[in-house]
Amino acid sequence: MKGHRLAVVMCVLGVACQAVAQTADVRKAAEAAMLAADRGFNQAMADHDLNRFLSFVAPDAAFDSAEGRGRDAVATAWAPFFAPNGPTIRWTPTRAESLVAGDVGYTIGTWERHAKDAGGKDVERHGQYLTVWRKQKDGSWQATFDTGSTAATR
């Protein structure tokens, strides 16, 4: 009987260890996918491709930079960055974390923005950001929330 209990305990521990390993694999895959989505999001901005940029934005997204929710609100708020000779913004994700199920998580990183002041002088600003991502049914990732802070102006 004692050997039977030990076998049961070992089996339960084995299943638990396997579940922990599978969860870690799911989270790692989700984190890599979110970093890739965030880099693609930035590349769409760099390419001035508004449609591709908006493909990374969830239909119900809430961005601190936008008045209201959704893609139209984000498109309106970010329109200056797509205008010829408009300001530019670039960001670099530095970390991603996923919830256990691997379907929601966030990226954090740094951003740099260039704009002209009233006198035509280039003003460079830097800061940090946080973007919350949700995995879609097709496996893609969309930003559901975005916020940032501004660091010292150069």
DSSP file with accessible surface (Angstrom, degrees, kcal/mol):
  #  RESIDUE AA STRUCTURE BP1 BP2  ACC     N-H-->O    O-->H-N    N-H-->O    O-->H-N    TCO  KAPPA ALPHA  PHI   PSI    X-CA   Y-CA   Z-CA
    1    1 A M     >        0   0  164      0, 0.0     4,-2.0     0, 0.0     5,-0.2   0.000 360.0 360.0 360.0 -39.2    0.0    0.0    0.0
    2    2 A K  H  >  +     0   0  177      1,-0.2     4,-2.0     2,-0.2     5,-0.2   0.908 360.0  49.3 -62.6 -42.2    2.9    2.4    0.8
    3    3 A G  H  > S+     0   0   52      1,-0.2     4,-2.3     2,-0.2    -1,-0.2   0.867 107.9  55.0 -64.5 -35.7    4.4    1.8   -2.6
    4    4 A H  H  > S+     0   0  121      2,-0.2     4,-2.4     1,-0.2    -1,-0.2   0.917 107.5  49.2 -64.0 -44.5    1.1    2.5   -4.2
    5    5 A R  H  X S+     0   0  162     -4,-2.0     4,-2.8     2,-0.2    -2,-0.2   0.907 110.5  50.8 -61.6 -42.7    0.8    5.9   -2.4
    6    6 A L  H  X S+     0   0  109     -4,-2.0     4,-2.8     1,-0.2     5,-0.2   0.919 109.9  50.1 -62.3 -41.2    4.3    6.8   -3.5
    7    7 A A  H  X S+     0   0   57     -4,-2.3     4,-2.4     2,-0.2    -2,-0.2   0.912 111.2  48.7 -63.6 -41.8    3.4    5.9   -7.1
    8    8 A V  H  X S+     0   0   71     -4,-2.4     4,-2.7     2,-0.2    -2,-0.2   0.934 112.5  48.2 -63.6 -45.4    0.3    8.0   -7.0
    9    9 A V  H  X S+     0   0   76     -4,-2.8     4,-2.7     1,-0.2     5,-0.2   0.929 112.2  49.2 -61.2 -44.2    2.2   11.0   -5.5
   10   10 A M  H  X S+     0   0  114     -4,-2.8     4,-2.4     2,-0.2    -1,-0.2   0.904 111.4  49.7 -63.0 -40.1    4.9   10.6   -8.2
   11   11 A C  H  X S+     0   0   83     -4,-2.4     4,-2.5    -5,-0.2    -2,-0.2   0.940 111.7  47.8 -64.2 -45.9    2.3   10.5  -10.9
   12   12 A V  H  X S+     0   0   89     -4,-2.7     4,-2.7     1,-0.2    -2,-0.2   0.923 112.9  48.8 -61.7 -44.5    0.5   13.6   -9.6
   13   13 A L  H  X S+     0   0   94     -4,-2.7     4,-2.8    -5,-0.2    -1,-0.2   0.902 110.2  52.3 -62.4 -38.8    3.9   15.4   -9.3
   14   14 A G  H  X S+     0   0   39     -4,-2.4     4,-2.3    -5,-0.2    -2,-0.2   0.924 111.0  46.0 -63.7 -43.2    4.7   14.4  -12.8
   15   15 A V  H  X S+     0   0   87     -4,-2.5     4,-2.6     2,-0.2    -2,-0.2   0.925 113.5  50.1 -64.7 -43.2    1.5   15.7  -14.2
   16   16 A A  H  X S+     0   0   47     -4,-2.7     4,-2.4     2,-0.2    -2,-0.2   0.924 111.2  48.4 -62.7 -43.7    1.9   18.9  -12.2
   17   17 A C  H  X S+     0   0   87     -4,-2.8     4,-2.4     1,-0.2    -1,-0.2   0.908 111.4  50.2 -63.5 -40.0    5.4   19.4  -13.5
   18   18 A Q  H  X S+     0   0  113     -4,-2.3     4,-2.6    -5,-0.2    -2,-0.2   0.918 110.3  49.9 -64.6 -41.2    4.3   18.8  -17.1
   19   19 A A  H  X S+     0   0   43     -4,-2.6     4,-2.5     2,-0.2    -2,-0.2   0.912 110.5  49.8 -64.0 -40.5    1.5   21.3  -16.7
   20   20 A V  H  X S+     0   0  102     -4,-2.4     4,-2.5     2,-0.2    -1,-0.2   0.929 111.8  48.4 -63.8 -43.8    3.9   23.9  -15.3
   21   21 A A  H  X S+     0   0   50     -4,-2.4     4,-2.3     2,-0.2    -2,-0.2   0.913 111.8  49.0 -63.4 -41.8    6.3   23.3  -18.2
   22   22 A Q  H  X S+     0   0  109     -4,-2.6     4,-2.5     2,-0.2    -1,-0.2   0.908 110.9  50.5 -65.4 -39.9    3.4   23.6  -20.8
   23   23 A T  H  X S+     0   0   49     -4,-2.5     4,-2.6     2,-0.2    -2,-0.2   0.920 110.0  50.3 -62.2 -43.3    2.2   26.8  -19.2
   24   24 A A  H  X S+     0   0   40     -4,-2.5     4,-2.6     1,-0.2    -2,-0.2   0.909 110.9  49.4 -62.0 -40.7    5.8   28.2  -19.3
   25   25 A D  H  X S+     0   0  102     -4,-2.3     4,-2.4     2,-0.2    -2,-0.2   0.912 111.0  49.5 -64.8 -41.8    6.0   27.3  -23.0
   26   26 A V  H  X S+     0   0   67     -4,-2.5     4,-2.4     1,-0.2    -2,-0.2   0.933 113.2  46.8 -62.0 -45.8    2.6   28.9  -23.8
   27   27 A R  H  X S+     0   0   83     -4,-2.6     4,-2.8     2,-0.2    -2,-0.2   0.920 111.7  50.2 -64.7 -43.3    3.7   32.1  -22.0
   28   28 A K  H  X S+     0   0  140     -4,-2.6     4,-2.4     1,-0.2    -1,-0.2   0.916 111.9  48.1 -61.6 -43.3    7.1   32.2  -23.7
   29   29 A A  H  X S+     0   0   63     -4,-2.4     4,-2.4     2,-0.2    -1,-0.2   0.921 112.8  48.4 -63.5 -42.7    5.4   31.8  -27.1
   30   30 A A  H  X S+     0   0    6     -4,-2.4     4,-2.6     2,-0.2    -2,-0.2   0.919 111.0  50.4 -64.0 -42.0    2.9   34.5  -26.3
   31   31 A E  H  X S+     0   0   44     -4,-2.8     4,-2.3     2,-0.2    -2,-0.2   0.921 111.1  48.1 -64.7 -40.8    5.6   36.9  -25.1
   32   32 A A  H  X S+     0   0   60     -4,-2.4     4,-2.3    -5,-0.2    -1,-0.2   0.919 112.4  50.0 -64.4 -40.0    7.6   36.3  -28.3
   33   33 A A  H  X S+     0   0   34     -4,-2.4     4,-2.6     2,-0.2    -2,-0.2   0.893 109.9  50.0 -66.7 -39.5    4.5   36.9  -30.4
   34   34 A M  H  X S+     0   0    0     -4,-2.6     4,-2.8     2,-0.2    -1,-0.2   0.916 110.0  50.2 -66.2 -40.9    3.7   40.1  -28.6
   35   35 A L  H  X S+     0   0   35     -4,-2.3     4,-2.4     2,-0.2    -2,-0.2   0.925 111.9  48.4 -61.9 -41.5    7.2   41.5  -29.1
   36   36 A A  H  X S+     0   0   58     -4,-2.3     4,-2.4     2,-0.2    -2,-0.2   0.915 112.0  49.0 -64.5 -41.8    7.0   40.6  -32.8
   37   37 A A  H  X S+     0   0   12     -4,-2.6     4,-2.7     2,-0.2    -2,-0.2   0.925 110.7  50.4 -63.1 -42.6    3.6   42.4  -33.0
   38   38 A D  H  X S+     0   0    0     -4,-2.8     4,-2.4     2,-0.2    -2,-0.2   0.916 111.1  48.3 -64.1 -40.4    4.9   45.4  -31.2
   39   39 A R  H  X S+     0   0  135     -4,-2.4     4,-2.4     2,-0.2    -1,-0.2   0.909 112.4  49.2 -65.4 -39.7    7.9   45.6  -33.6
   40   40 A G  H  X S+     0   0   22     -4,-2.4     4,-2.4     2,-0.2    -2,-0.2   0.889 108.6  53.7 -64.8 -38.2    5.5   45.2  -36.6
   41   41 A F  H  X S+     0   0    3     -4,-2.7     4,-1.7     2,-0.2    -2,-0.2   0.941 110.9  46.0 -59.1 -48.4    3.3   48.0  -35.1
   42   42 A N  H  X S+     0   0   28     -4,-2.4     4,-2.7     1,-0.2    -2,-0.2   0.904 110.7  53.0 -63.0 -40.5    6.4   50.2  -35.0
   43   43 A Q  H  X S+     0   0   94     -4,-2.4     4,-2.5     1,-0.2    -1,-0.2   0.891 104.6  55.0 -65.4 -37.6    7.4   49.3  -38.5
   44   44 A A  H  <>S+     0   0    0     -4,-2.4     5,-2.7     2,-0.2    -1,-0.2   0.909 110.2  47.4 -60.4 -39.2    4.0   50.2  -39.8
   45   45 A M  H ><5S+     0   0    1     -4,-1.7     3,-1.7     3,-0.2    -2,-0.2   0.942 111.0  50.2 -65.3 -47.4    4.4   53.6  -38.3
   46   46 A A  H 3<5S+     0   0   26     -4,-2.7    -2,-0.2     1,-0.3    -1,-0.2   0.862 112.2  48.2 -60.0 -34.3    7.9   54.0  -39.7
   47   47 A D  T 3<5S-     0   0   82     -4,-2.5    -1,-0.3    -5,-0.2    -2,-0.2   0.434 109.1-125.9 -84.1  -1.4    6.6   53.0  -43.2
   48   48 A H  T < 5 +     0   0   84     -3,-1.7     2,-0.9    -4,-0.2    -3,-0.2   0.869  57.7 151.5  55.4  40.3    3.7   55.5  -42.8
   49   49 A D     >< +     0   0   58     -5,-2.7     4,-2.8     1,-0.2    -1,-0.2  -0.785  21.6 179.8-104.9  89.4    1.3   52.7  -43.5
   50   50 A L  H  > S+     0   0   59     -2,-0.9     4,-3.0     1,-0.2     5,-0.2   0.895  78.9  52.7 -60.3 -42.1   -1.9   53.7  -41.7
   51   51 A N  H  > S+     0   0  134      2,-0.2     4,-1.2     1,-0.2    -1,-0.2   0.924 113.1  43.5 -62.3 -44.3   -3.9   50.6  -42.7
   52   52 A R  H  > S+     0   0   85      2,-0.2     4,-0.6     1,-0.2     3,-0.3   0.916 113.0  53.5 -66.7 -41.0   -1.2   48.2  -41.4
   53   53 A F  H >< S+     0   0    0     -4,-2.8     3,-1.5     1,-0.2    -2,-0.2   0.948 109.4  48.1 -55.5 -49.1   -0.8   50.4  -38.3
   54   54 A L  H >< S+     0   0   24     -4,-3.0     3,-1.7     1,-0.3    -1,-0.2   0.753  97.0  71.0 -68.4 -21.3   -4.5   50.1  -37.6
   55   55 A S  H 3< S+     0   0   61     -4,-1.2    -1,-0.3     1,-0.3    -2,-0.2   0.734  96.9  53.2 -66.9 -17.9   -4.5   46.3  -38.1
   56   56 A F  T << S+     0   0   35     -3,-1.5    87,-3.8    -4,-0.6     2,-0.5   0.450  94.4  87.6 -90.6  -3.5   -2.6   46.2  -34.8
   57   57 A V  E <  S-a  143   0A   0     -3,-1.7    87,-0.2    85,-0.2    14,-0.1  -0.869  79.7-126.1-102.9 127.0   -5.3   48.2  -33.0
   58   58 A A  E >   -     0   0A   0     85,-2.8     3,-2.0    -2,-0.5    12,-0.1  -0.340  22.7-116.9 -67.0 148.4   -8.2   46.3  -31.5
   59   59 A P  E 3  S+     0   0A  76      0, 0.0    12,-0.5     0, 0.0    13,-0.2   0.800 117.4  39.2 -56.8 -28.2  -11.7   47.5  -32.6
   60   60 A D  E 3  S+     0   0A  70     10,-0.2    -2,-0.1    11,-0.1    84,-0.1   0.110  88.7 150.4-107.8  21.0  -12.4   48.5  -29.0
   61   61 A A  E <   -     0   0A   0     -3,-2.0     9,-3.2    82,-0.2     2,-0.5  -0.138  34.9-153.3 -59.5 148.5   -9.0   49.8  -28.1
   62   62 A A  E     -a  145   0A  20     82,-2.4    84,-1.4     7,-0.2     2,-0.4  -0.967  15.5-179.6-123.7 108.8   -8.4   52.6  -25.6
   63   63 A F  E >   -a  146   0A   5     -2,-0.5     3,-2.0     5,-0.5    84,-0.2  -0.934  30.3-137.5-107.9 134.3   -5.3   54.7  -26.2
   64   64 A D  T 3  S+     0   0  104     82,-2.8    83,-0.1    -2,-0.4    -1,-0.1   0.811 105.7  58.9 -57.5 -28.5   -4.5   57.5  -23.8
   65   65 A S  T 3  S+     0   0   65     81,-0.3     2,-0.3     2,-0.1    -1,-0.3   0.582  98.7  73.7 -77.4 -10.5   -3.6   59.6  -26.8
   66   66 A A  S <  S-     0   0   14     -3,-2.0     2,-0.7     2,-0.1     8,-0.1  -0.824  75.9-132.1-110.8 144.9   -7.1   59.2  -28.3
   67   67 A E  S    S-     0   0  190     -2,-0.3     2,-0.1     6,-0.3     9,-0.1  -0.851  82.9  -1.7 -90.2 115.7  -10.4   60.8  -27.4
   68   68 A G  S    S-     0   0   53     -2,-0.7    -5,-0.5    -5,-0.1     2,-0.3  -0.412  93.8 -69.3  96.2-176.7  -12.8   57.9  -27.3
   69   69 A R  S    S+     0   0  166     -7,-0.1     4,-0.4    -2,-0.1    -7,-0.2  -0.799  76.3  38.3-116.0 157.0  -12.3   54.3  -28.1
   70   70 A G  S  > S-     0   0    8     -9,-3.2     4,-2.1    -2,-0.3   -10,-0.2  -0.188  91.9 -59.0 100.0 173.0  -11.7   52.2  -31.2
   71   71 A R  H  > S+     0   0   82    -12,-0.5     4,-3.1     1,-0.2     5,-0.2   0.861 127.3  55.2 -61.9 -40.2   -9.7   52.3  -34.4
   72   72 A D  H  > S+     0   0  136      2,-0.2     4,-2.3     1,-0.2    -1,-0.2   0.918 109.1  47.7 -62.7 -41.7  -11.3   55.5  -35.7
   73   73 A A  H  > S+     0   0   17     -4,-0.4     4,-2.4     2,-0.2    -6,-0.3   0.917 114.2  46.7 -64.7 -41.6  -10.3   57.4  -32.5
   74   74 A V  H  X S+     0   0    1     -4,-2.1     4,-2.5     2,-0.2    -2,-0.2   0.929 110.9  52.6 -65.9 -43.2   -6.8   56.1  -32.7
   75   75 A A  H  X S+     0   0   18     -4,-3.1     4,-0.9     1,-0.2    -2,-0.2   0.915 111.1  47.1 -59.3 -42.4   -6.5   57.0  -36.4
   76   76 A T  H >< S+     0   0  109     -4,-2.3     3,-0.6    -5,-0.2    -1,-0.2   0.936 113.8  46.9 -65.2 -45.8   -7.6   60.5  -35.6
   77   77 A A  H 3< S+     0   0   31     -4,-2.4    -2,-0.2     1,-0.2    -1,-0.2   0.857 119.1  40.0 -65.3 -34.7   -5.2   60.9  -32.7
   78   78 A W  H >X S+     0   0   19     -4,-2.5     3,-1.4     1,-0.2     4,-0.5   0.464  84.1 103.3 -96.1  -0.9   -2.3   59.5  -34.7
   79   79 A A  H XX S+     0   0   47     -4,-0.9     3,-1.8    -3,-0.6     4,-0.8   0.850  72.4  62.7 -52.3 -40.8   -3.0   61.2  -38.0
   80   80 A P  H >4 S+     0   0   65      0, 0.0     3,-0.7     0, 0.0    -1,-0.3   0.859  97.8  57.8 -56.9 -30.7   -0.3   63.8  -37.6
   81   81 A F  H <4 S+     0   0   25     -3,-1.4    -2,-0.2     1,-0.2     8,-0.1   0.679 108.3  46.4 -73.9 -14.9    2.3   61.1  -37.6
   82   82 A F  H << S+     0   0   33     -3,-1.8    -1,-0.2    -4,-0.5    -3,-0.1   0.474  91.4 103.2-101.9  -5.7    1.1   59.9  -41.0
   83   83 A A  S X< S-     0   0   40     -4,-0.8     3,-2.1    -3,-0.7   -35,-0.0  -0.487  87.2 -94.7 -76.7 145.3    1.0   63.4  -42.6
   84   84 A P  T 3  S+     0   0  119      0, 0.0    -1,-0.1     0, 0.0    -2,-0.1  -0.368 112.1   5.2 -57.6 135.1    3.8   64.4  -44.9
   85   85 A N  T 3  S+     0   0  173      1,-0.2     3,-0.1    -4,-0.1    -3,-0.1   0.691 103.5 138.4  61.0  20.2    6.4   66.4  -43.0
   86   86 A G    <   -     0   0   27     -3,-2.1    -1,-0.2     1,-0.2    -5,-0.2  -0.187  62.9 -69.6 -81.4-179.4    4.5   65.6  -39.7
   87   87 A P        -     0   0   30      0, 0.0     2,-0.4     0, 0.0    28,-0.2  -0.254  49.3-138.2 -65.7 161.3    6.1   64.5  -36.5
   88   88 A T  E     -B  114   0A  43     26,-2.5    26,-2.4    -3,-0.1     2,-0.4  -0.920  16.5-172.4-122.1 150.8    7.7   61.1  -36.2
   89   89 A I  E     +B  113   0A  15     -2,-0.4     2,-0.3    24,-0.2    24,-0.2  -0.994   3.9 178.4-142.4 137.6    7.6   58.6  -33.4
   90   90 A R  E     -B  112   0A  89     22,-2.3    22,-2.7    -2,-0.4     2,-0.3  -0.985   6.6-170.2-134.3 146.4    9.5   55.4  -33.0
   91   91 A W  E     -B  111   0A  15     -2,-0.3    20,-0.2    20,-0.2    37,-0.0  -0.954  13.0-153.0-138.9 159.9    9.5   52.9  -30.2
   92   92 A T  E     -B  110   0A  85     18,-2.7    18,-1.8    -2,-0.3     2,-0.2  -0.964  17.2-138.6-133.2 113.8   11.4   49.8  -29.0
   93   93 A P  E     +B  109   0A  11      0, 0.0    16,-0.3     0, 0.0     3,-0.1  -0.532  21.4 177.4 -70.8 138.1    9.8   47.1  -27.0
   94   94 A T  E     +     0   0A  94     14,-3.3     2,-0.3     1,-0.4    15,-0.2   0.565  62.1  14.4-115.1 -15.9   12.1   45.9  -24.2
   95   95 A R  E     -B  108   0A 128     13,-1.6    13,-2.3     2,-0.0    -1,-0.4  -0.983  53.5-166.2-160.5 147.4    9.9   43.4  -22.4
   96   96 A A  E     -B  107   0A  10     -2,-0.3     2,-0.4    11,-0.2    11,-0.2  -0.987   6.0-172.6-134.1 145.3    6.7   41.3  -22.8
   97   97 A E  E     -B  106   0A  49      9,-2.2     9,-2.4    -2,-0.3     2,-0.3  -0.998   7.1-158.2-137.8 141.5    4.8   39.4  -20.2
   98   98 A S  E     -B  105   0A   4     -2,-0.4     7,-0.3     7,-0.2   -71,-0.1  -0.868  20.4-116.9-116.8 149.8    1.8   37.1  -20.7
   99   99 A L    >   -     0   0  105      5,-3.0     3,-1.8    -2,-0.3     5,-0.1  -0.320  48.7 -90.4 -72.0 168.9   -0.9   35.9  -18.4
  100  100 A V  T 3  S+     0   0   94      1,-0.3   -73,-0.1     2,-0.1    -1,-0.1   0.857 124.7  53.3 -54.7 -42.5   -1.0   32.2  -17.8
  101  101 A A  T 3  S-     0   0   70      1,-0.1    -1,-0.3   -75,-0.1    -2,-0.0   0.642 103.3-128.4 -73.2 -12.8   -3.3   31.3  -20.7
  102  102 A G  S <  S+     0   0    4     -3,-1.8    -2,-0.1     2,-0.3     3,-0.1   0.721  83.4 100.5  75.3  21.5   -1.1   33.1  -23.2
  103  103 A D  S    S+     0   0   77      1,-0.2    32,-2.9    31,-0.1     2,-0.3   0.507  79.7  36.6-116.4  -6.9   -4.0   35.1  -24.7
  104  104 A V  E     + C   0 134A  44     30,-0.2    -5,-3.0    -5,-0.1     2,-0.3  -0.994  68.4 122.5-143.0 144.3   -3.4   38.5  -22.9
  105  105 A G  E     -BC  98 133A   6     28,-2.1    28,-3.1    -2,-0.3     2,-0.3  -0.953  39.7-110.7-174.8-166.3   -0.3   40.4  -22.0
  106  106 A Y  E     -BC  97 132A  68     -9,-2.4    -9,-2.2    -2,-0.3     2,-0.4  -0.966   7.0-147.7-146.0 157.9    1.7   43.5  -22.3
  107  107 A T  E     -BC  96 131A   0     24,-2.4    24,-2.6    -2,-0.3     2,-0.3  -0.941  13.8-167.2-120.6 149.3    4.8   45.0  -23.8
  108  108 A I  E     +BC  95 130A  49    -13,-2.3   -14,-3.3    -2,-0.4   -13,-1.6  -0.930  24.3 124.6-128.9 157.2    6.9   47.9  -22.3
  109  109 A G  E     -BC  93 129A   5     20,-1.5    20,-2.1    -2,-0.3     2,-0.3  -0.962  50.1 -71.2-179.7-162.9    9.6   49.9  -23.9
  110  110 A T  E     -BC  92 128A  68    -18,-1.8   -18,-2.7    -2,-0.3     2,-0.3  -0.830  33.2-160.3-118.3 154.1   10.9   53.3  -24.8
  111  111 A W  E     -BC  91 127A  25     16,-2.3    16,-1.8    -2,-0.3     2,-0.4  -0.924   5.5-159.3-132.0 158.8    9.8   55.8  -27.4
  112  112 A E  E     -BC  90 126A  73    -22,-2.7   -22,-2.3    -2,-0.3     2,-0.4  -0.991  10.5-169.9-139.1 128.7   11.3   58.8  -29.2
  113  113 A R  E     -BC  89 125A  71     12,-2.8    12,-2.6    -2,-0.4     2,-0.4  -0.960   5.5-164.3-123.4 139.0    9.3   61.5  -30.9
  114  114 A H  E     +BC  88 124A  41    -26,-2.4   -26,-2.5    -2,-0.4     2,-0.3  -0.983  20.9 154.9-120.3 131.5   10.6   64.3  -33.2
  115  115 A A  E     - C   0 123A  32      8,-2.0     8,-3.8    -2,-0.4     2,-0.4  -0.966  40.2-110.5-147.9 160.8    8.4   67.4  -34.0
  116  116 A K  E     - C   0 122A 144     -2,-0.3     6,-0.2     6,-0.2     2,-0.1  -0.783  28.0-140.7 -94.0 138.5    8.9   71.0  -35.0
  117  117 A D    >   -     0   0   69      4,-2.6     3,-2.2    -2,-0.4    -1,-0.0  -0.238  42.4 -82.2 -84.3-176.9    8.2   73.7  -32.6
  118  118 A A  T 3  S+     0   0  118      1,-0.3    -1,-0.1     2,-0.1    -2,-0.0   0.805 132.3  51.9 -59.0 -28.9    6.5   77.1  -33.7
  119  119 A G  T 3  S-     0   0   74      2,-0.1    -1,-0.3     1,-0.0     3,-0.1   0.401 120.9-106.4 -89.0   2.9    9.9   78.4  -34.8
  120  120 A G  S <  S+     0   0   45     -3,-2.2     2,-0.3     1,-0.3    -2,-0.1   0.513  73.1 142.0  87.1   4.1   10.7   75.3  -37.0
  121  121 A K        -     0   0  149      1,-0.1    -4,-2.6    -5,-0.0    -1,-0.3  -0.603  57.6-110.7 -82.3 138.9   13.3   73.9  -34.5
  122  122 A D  E     -C  116   0A  72     -2,-0.3     2,-0.5    -6,-0.2    -6,-0.2  -0.512  31.0-162.2 -69.9 128.5   13.3   70.1  -34.1
  123  123 A V  E     -C  115   0A  40     -8,-3.8    -8,-2.0    -2,-0.3     2,-0.5  -0.973   2.7-160.9-114.8 124.1   12.1   69.1  -30.6
  124  124 A E  E     -C  114   0A  42     30,-0.9    30,-1.9    -2,-0.5     2,-0.3  -0.899   9.9-177.9-108.0 131.1   13.0   65.6  -29.5
  125  125 A R  E     -C  113   0A  83    -12,-2.6   -12,-2.8    -2,-0.5     2,-0.3  -0.948   4.9-166.0-127.0 152.9   11.2   63.9  -26.7
  126  126 A H  E     +C  112   0A  32     26,-0.5    25,-4.0    -2,-0.3     2,-0.3  -0.909  18.5 138.7-132.5 158.6   11.6   60.5  -25.0
  127  127 A G  E     -CD 111 150A   2    -16,-1.8   -16,-2.3    -2,-0.3     2,-0.3  -0.965  41.7 -92.5-173.7-170.0    9.6   58.3  -22.8
  128  128 A Q  E     -CD 110 149A  97     21,-1.1    21,-2.7    -2,-0.3     2,-0.3  -0.844  32.8-164.2-120.4 158.7    8.4   54.9  -21.8
  129  129 A Y  E     -CD 109 148A  15    -20,-2.1   -20,-1.5    -2,-0.3     2,-0.4  -0.940  14.0-154.2-141.3 164.1    5.2   53.1  -22.8
  130  130 A L  E     -CD 108 147A  54     17,-2.6    17,-2.3    -2,-0.3     2,-0.4  -0.989  12.8-173.3-137.5 128.1    3.0   50.2  -21.9
  131  131 A T  E     -CD 107 146A   1    -24,-2.6   -24,-2.4    -2,-0.4     2,-0.5  -0.994  13.9-147.2-124.3 128.9    0.8   48.4  -24.5
  132  132 A V  E     -CD 106 145A  39     13,-2.8    12,-3.0    -2,-0.4    13,-1.3  -0.837  19.8-162.3 -94.9 132.5   -1.7   45.7  -23.5
  133  133 A W  E     -CD 105 143A   0    -28,-3.1   -28,-2.1    -2,-0.5     2,-0.4  -0.877  10.9-162.7-118.2 148.1   -2.2   43.0  -26.2
  134  134 A R  E     -CD 104 142A  84      8,-2.4     8,-2.1    -2,-0.3     2,-0.3  -0.998  23.6-124.0-130.8 131.8   -5.0   40.5  -26.8
  135  135 A K  E     - D   0 141A 102    -32,-2.9     6,-0.2    -2,-0.4     2,-0.2  -0.539  28.1-141.1 -74.0 134.7   -4.6   37.4  -29.0
  136  136 A Q    >   -     0   0   47      4,-3.6     3,-2.3    -2,-0.3    -1,-0.1  -0.480  26.0-102.5 -92.7 166.3   -7.2   37.2  -31.7
  137  137 A K  T 3  S+     0   0  221      1,-0.3    -1,-0.1    -2,-0.2    -2,-0.0   0.822 123.0  55.2 -58.4 -31.1   -9.0   34.0  -32.9
  138  138 A D  T 3  S-     0   0  128      2,-0.1    -1,-0.3     1,-0.1     3,-0.1   0.426 122.7-105.6 -84.0   2.3   -6.7   34.0  -36.0
  139  139 A G  S <  S+     0   0   35     -3,-2.3    -2,-0.1     1,-0.3     2,-0.1   0.311  81.3 124.9  93.8 -10.3   -3.6   34.0  -33.8
  140  140 A S        -     0   0   47     -5,-0.1    -4,-3.6     1,-0.0     2,-0.4  -0.329  56.4-127.0 -76.8 167.3   -2.7   37.6  -34.4
  141  141 A W  E     - D   0 135A  16     -6,-0.2     2,-0.4  -108,-0.1    -6,-0.2  -0.945  21.7-170.0-118.7 137.2   -2.2   40.1  -31.6
  142  142 A Q  E     - D   0 134A  20     -8,-2.1    -8,-2.4    -2,-0.4     2,-0.4  -0.976  26.8-115.1-128.1 144.7   -4.0   43.5  -31.3
  143  143 A A  E     +aD  57 133A   0    -87,-3.8   -85,-2.8    -2,-0.4   -10,-0.3  -0.602  30.2 174.7 -76.3 127.5   -3.3   46.4  -28.9
  144  144 A T  E    S+     0   0A  22    -12,-3.0   -82,-2.4    -2,-0.4     2,-0.3   0.613  70.2  18.1-105.7 -19.4   -6.3   47.0  -26.6
  145  145 A F  E     -aD  62 132A  67    -13,-1.3   -13,-2.8   -84,-0.2    -1,-0.4  -0.981  61.9-178.5-153.3 140.8   -4.7   49.7  -24.4
  146  146 A D  E     +aD  63 131A  21    -84,-1.4   -82,-2.8    -2,-0.3     2,-0.3  -0.992  10.9 156.5-144.6 133.9   -1.7   52.0  -24.8
  147  147 A T  E     + D   0 130A  35    -17,-2.3   -17,-2.6    -2,-0.4     2,-0.3  -0.960   9.9 179.8-147.9 163.7   -0.3   54.6  -22.5
  148  148 A G  E     - D   0 129A  47     -2,-0.3     2,-0.3   -19,-0.3   -19,-0.3  -0.969  18.5-133.3-158.2 170.5    3.1   56.3  -22.0
  149  149 A S  E     - D   0 128A  55    -21,-2.7   -21,-1.1    -2,-0.3     2,-0.5  -0.933  22.5-123.8-129.1 155.1    5.0   58.8  -20.0
  150  150 A T  E     - D   0 127A  74     -2,-0.3   -23,-0.3   -23,-0.2     2,-0.1  -0.866  20.9-160.7-102.8 131.9    7.3   61.5  -21.1
  151  151 A A        -     0   0   39    -25,-4.0   -25,-0.3    -2,-0.5   -24,-0.0  -0.257  50.2 -43.8 -92.2-170.7   10.9   61.7  -19.9
  152  152 A A        -     0   0   83     -2,-0.1   -26,-0.5     1,-0.1     2,-0.3  -0.202  62.6-118.7 -57.3 142.3   13.1   64.8  -20.0
  153  153 A T              0   0   72    -28,-0.1   -28,-0.2    -3,-0.1    -1,-0.1  -0.645 360.0 360.0 -83.6 140.7   13.0   66.9  -23.2
  154  154 A R              0   0  198    -30,-1.9   -30,-0.9    -2,-0.3    -1,-0.0  -0.770 360.0 360.0-103.3 360.0   16.2   67.2  -25.1
